[in-house]
Amino acid sequence: MKITLFDFQKDALHALREKLSAARRFASSDNPQAITFSAPTGSGKTIVMTALFETILAAPDEQLEWPLDWAPQPDAVILWVSDLPELNEQTRLKIESQSDRIHRVNQLIPIDAAFDAERLAGGRVYFINTQKLGNDKRLTKVGDERQYSIWTTLSNTARAIPDRFLVVIDEAHRGMASGKGAREAQTLMQRFLLGFAEVGLIKMPLVIGVSATPKRFMDLLEHAPHTIHRVAMRPAARFGPCFPIC
């Protein structure tokens, strides 16, 4: 990491490590696992997630007291899902600016309408937003020189590496859409949890929901069959109601 984590962020990171280690031992589409990660706005959720990605794809940062038996998974795949492209770009830039271990060319990849692959490639963090996932969008269709729909790509990846394909649903930075737009975004988010046989999408085996409060992600999980693991970040009291980080 290019920055020093606060103690409460390290505590949350260690809790995420423990829950992730437990969850991925059992993760499959038939036994999906979900981790809820909640923290107040401004307490550094993206910083903690960036540090977690480093430990998965590369190695734990020197500032962390990490178990000696921790084994990085350089072939793991991370998919960050939000409801707006600008939110994904903000997150991508934050990770790029905060990490000194996830910085290779083409390691942080926005999925655009031209994306077409049988599986997501290992060792990378991908970004997608729900606006690209509607039934009328190019990513969700086959033909016109597209061999794989994005749903097929995700299912193939989940089947191949269920314990190393981590889907992060960003509820903390959900956009301000309301009405029909908000309902459509929530429905598309739920597809990652419930699957959608009509388009060939299986339930994602391993999901982390990032939110300011547990309720937002728990609402998405209402009808999902996932085993739920909970992590809450509790900033030091000395910061008061406003935190100096993002």
Summary of the structure (lengths in Angstrom):
residues: 246
radius of gyration: 17.1
end to end distance: 15.0
largest distance: 57.1
contacts: 788
relative contact order: 0.23
helix: 37%
strand: 17%
